[in-house]
Amino acid sequence: MRGPLLASAVALVVYARHAAAVPIPFKNCGKPTDIISVAALDASIWPPRGTPAPIQITAIYDGSGKLDRLLVTILYGVNWTFETAGGMGIAPSGGIVPLPASMPLTLVSPSLPIPPGPTNITQTFTSFNPGAKNITILCKANIKQAITSVNAVLTLTYDGTPGFPQVNDPLGVYGATLVVTENSGQGVFCFDLNTPLTSLVAASATPIPDLSFWTRAMLTAALAAAGLFALRLRGI
């Protein structure tokens, strides 16, 4: 009897894991020729409630309370970290932080070149809001060729207008479009997501201040090391 019981228990566990994996309803706005092709992008919880995922944006403010820059992390074939240029100097107005229609990003991690091959990455996005649950994302993808250069552009909207509210509005519709290409113009990926319940910008009761040069350097080094470690886990 132990054999059948054990087999049943294993089957239940496998079924529970699959039942908990909810496909993320994102739009692949790229082309079939893009370097990264995603076979699965599943979430442990969807729609998200208070926890931005699989793209999470952190707003960093200067000493006067103006938006200085955005730090962008996304799981899409690779654990990516990007950053806008600093010194944006955008003052919130009426609880809304207005943004340009599009913002170029600089790659923080992983280090280039990114080697080709299949990827199977699981990452947990931590909640910044009281009562919100963490979200675990599973991404199965294939990198068709080595990625040797990266140009990224982000569009971030709230109810169709570029910007985001300082306090999450569960009735608003938040959108993010991230287009990544190589210097040659070859598409790496294009990701488009709308979430009606949760802002893609990690909310904070108080603005996150700017960091010192040395603190930023240490964080950048830590992110690069984490990206390299993830690639090594893939056996590359």
N, C-alpha and C positions, 0 to 999 in steps of 0.2 A: 504493500500500500504506500510505502514511503516514496517510491519512484513516481507514481501518478500524482501524488499530492505535491511533490516538489516541482514536477513539470507544470502543474496547474498554477502554483504560486509564481513561478517564473513567467508564465504566460500572462498572469494578471499584472505583474510588475511592468512587463513590456507594453501591455495594452494601456496601462495608466500613463506611462511615459508618452506614448503616442497621442493619447487623449488630451494630455496637458499641452501638447505642442500645437499652437494656433498659428496658421500662416499669416504673416503680416501683409495687409493689403496695400503694398506700395506699388508705384508705377515705375517700371524700367523705361526711362525716357531716352535710353541710348539706342545703339544700333547692333545688329547681330555681329558686326565686326569688332565690337568693343573687346578690350583685352580681358576684362573680368566678366565671366558669365556665372550667374547664381542659380543653383539648382533648388535650394531651399533656404528660406529665411523665416524661421519660426520663433514664436515667443511663448513663454510660460504663461503669460497673462496678456490678453488683448480684448478690447482696447485698453491702452494704458490709462491709469488713473493716478496722476500725481508724479509719475516717474517717467521722464523722457527716455525713449528707446525706439529703435536701435540707433538713433542719432541724438546726442545730448550736447547742448550748447550752454556754456557758462559765460555769463556777462561779467566783465571786469571793469570796475569804475575807477576814476582818478580821485584825488583828494577832494575835489569840489563836487563830487556826486555825478559827474558826467561819464557817459559810457566811453571807456578808453579802447577796448577791443573785445573780441569774442574768441573763445576757445571752443573748438568744434571737435567732437569725437564721434566716430561712426564705425559700426561693424558692417563691412560689406566686402566680403572676400578676404580682407585684411583688417586688423585693428588700426584704423587711421586716426591721426590727430592732426588738426589743422589750426591755424591762427590767422585772424585778420591783422592788418597793420595796426600798430598802436597809434594813439593820438587822435582817435576819431572825434573826441570832444562833443559828443551828442548829449544834449540835456533832455531828460524826460519831460513830457508835456501832458498834463492831464492824466498821469498814470501810464502813459504810453511812451515807449522809447522808439522814435521813428528811425528808420534805416534807409540807406540807399537802395535803389532797385536791385542792385547786385553788388557783391563784395568779393574781390579777389582774396584768395587764401594762400598762406604759405605752409608747406608741409613741415610738420614738427617730427613726426615719426610715422612709420618705420623708416630706417635708413635706405637709401637707394644704392644699388639697384635691388628691386624686389624680384626674386627668382620665379620662374614659371612652375606650374604644377597645381595639383588639387589642394584645397584647403578645407578643413573641417574644424571650425572654431566655435567654442561656447564661451560666452561672456555674460557676466551679471552686471546690470546697470543699477546702481545704488540710488535709493530714494532720498531726495533732499527735503521732502515734505512730510510733516507729522501724519502718521496713519497710512501713508502710501506704502505699497509693497514693492520690494525689489523685483526686477524683471530679468529673467535669463533668456538670452537670445542664442539660437543655434543658426549658424550660417554655413552652408555647404556650397562651395564655389570652385571654379577652375580659373587659373591665371594662364592664359594661352601663350604668353611670351613674357620675357623679362621686362619689367617696367623700369625705365632708366631716367625718366624725367616726369614731373608732375606739375600741371597747371590746374588750379581749382577755383571755381566761382560758386558762391553761395547766394541764394535768394531766400529770405526768411520773411514770412507774412503772417499777419493776424487779421482774420476776416477779409482776406484779399488785399490788404494794404501792407506794404513793407514796414516791418517793425514788430514789436512785441509788448504786451502789458507787463508792468512790474509785478503785478499780482495775478496769478493764474485765474482766468475766467473760464469756468467749465462749459459755458454756453458758446464760447468763441470757437472759431475754426483756425487752427494753426497749420501752417504749411512750410515745408522746406524743400528746396530743390538744389541739389549739389551736382555740378557737372565737372568731371575730371578728365583731362586730356594730357597727352604728351606734347613736347615741343613741336613734334612733327605734325600735330593735328590729329593723330590717332586717338580715338576715344578709349579711355580707361574704363569709365562707367558713368552712368547718369542715373541719379536716384531722386525720386519725387514722392513725398509722403505728406498726407494731411491727417491730422488728429483732432477730432472735435471735442475731446475731453481734457486734454493735457497739453500745456505749453511745451514746446521742444527746448525752451530755455529753462535750465534748472533754476527753480525759484529759490529766493533767499530772503529772509526777513529783513536783512540789512545788506546794502550793496557790498560786493566783494571788492576790497581795495586793490589797487595796483601793487605788484610785488617789486622788491628790489632787484637790481640787475643780477646779483649773485644768486638770489633765490630762484629767479627765472632760469638761470643757467643750470642750477642743480635739478630743477624739475624737468627741463628739456633733456638733460642727460639721463634722468631716471626713465622718462618716457621712451627714449631711444633704446635703452637697455631692455625695457619690457618688450618692445617690438622685436628686438633681436632674439630674446628668449622665446617669444611665441614662434618665431620662424624655426628656431632650433627644435622646438617641440614637434614641429611638423616633420622633422628628420631631414631638413635641408641643410 
